């Protein structure tokens, strides 16, 4: 049997545990890559797909938070309140498993882009007309002399 007191043995146990925990925290902070480093390490194809689907994921997250807030306000059981269908349910109650309609999302995104391009071209044509009028006004002023 050991001649050391009981408190000394427990102090060694706690010290060793603290050292192991501290080492784990230090390794976690130094070895774990940041989000930017992780994305930079992707192949170009994967990175392009990640950037392409980023907005859809954000929209899905936003929609999920709205559903969670709606569900938390209801007194019904959670499986009856939300508009998300369960993959284990046979009768889906006309519910979809998707939070965001991807086709509709891409369609509205394309429409927004097209509207932006149309507005940009209208602004450019107005600017061009203004410049032409200014140029014609300067010419007519010089014709007087």
N, C-alpha and C positions, 0 to 999 in steps of 0.2 A: 504494500500500500504506500501511497505517496505521502511524504511528510509535509507537503505544501498545504496551506489552509484552503478551505473550500472556496472562499471569495476570490482567491488568486486564480484558481482554475477557471472559475466563471468569468473573470476579467479577461483571461487569455482567450476564451471562447468568443466573447463579445468583441474583443479587439480584432481577432482573425475575421469574424463576420463583417465588421466595419471595413477592414482592409479589402476583402473580396468585393463588397458592395461598391466601395469607392473605385476600385480597379475597373469594375464593370461599367460604372458611370463614365469614367475617363475614356475607356475604350469606345463606348457608344458615341460620345461626343466627338472623338477624333477620327474614327474609322467610317462612320455613317456618312454617305454623300448627301449633299444638299439636293433639293429638287432640280435646280439648274444644272448641277453636275450630272445628275442622273439622266436628264433629258438630253444633255449634250453627248452622252455616251451612246445614245440610240443610233441605229443605222438611219440613213437619210429617209428611207421608205417609212420606217416606223415613226420617225419624228414628224414626217409630213402627215401621216394618219393621225397621230396624236394631236397635232395642231388643228387638223380638220375637224376632229370630233370634240374638241375642247368646248365649243359653244353649246353643243348638244348636251354634254355632260353637265355643264353649268345650269342649263335650262331644266334638265331632269332633276338636279339637286334642288333648284328653286321650287319646282312643282312638288317634289316630295315633302319639302318643308311646309308648303301650303296644306298638303293632305294631312300631315302630322298635326298641324294647328287645328284644322277642321275636326279631326278625329278626337283630339283632346278635349274639345268643347262639347262633344256629344256624350250622352249618358248610356248609349248602347254599347254592347260589347265591341271590341276592336275589330273582330272579324265581320261585323255587320255594317260598320260605319263607313269605311274607306271605299273609294272607287277603284282600288287595285284588286284584281282577282288573285286568288291563291292558286298556285300550280297544283295543289293537292285536292282542290275542290272539283267535283265532277260538274256541278251546276255553277257556272261562272256568273250568273245574274247579269249577263251581257256586259261583263267587265273585261277590260283589257289588261294584259300583264305589262304593257309598255306605258311609261309615264308621258312620253312625248312621241307624237306621230312624226317619224323621221321624214317621210315624204312631204308632209305639209311644212315642216321646218325648212327643208331645202327649197321648196317652192317659194315660200315667203321670203327667204333669204335672197333668192335669185330676183324676185320682184323688187325687193328693196334696192338691190344693186343696180337693177335696170332703171329704177326711178332716179337714183343718185346720178347715174350717167346722163339721163335725159335732162335733169336739172342743171348739171354741169355744162352740157352742150348749150342749153338755153342761155345760161349766164355768159358763156363764151361768145355766143352770137350777139347778145346785147352789147357786150364790151366791144366787139368788132364793129357793130353799127355805130357806137359812140365814137370810136376812133376814126371811122370813115367820115362822120359828120364834122368832127374837129378838123380833119385834114381838108375837107371841102370848104369849111369856113375860113381856114387860113388862106387857101387859094383865092377865094373870092375877095378877101381883104387885099391881097397883093395885086389883084387885077385892077384895082382902082388907080394905082400909081403907075 
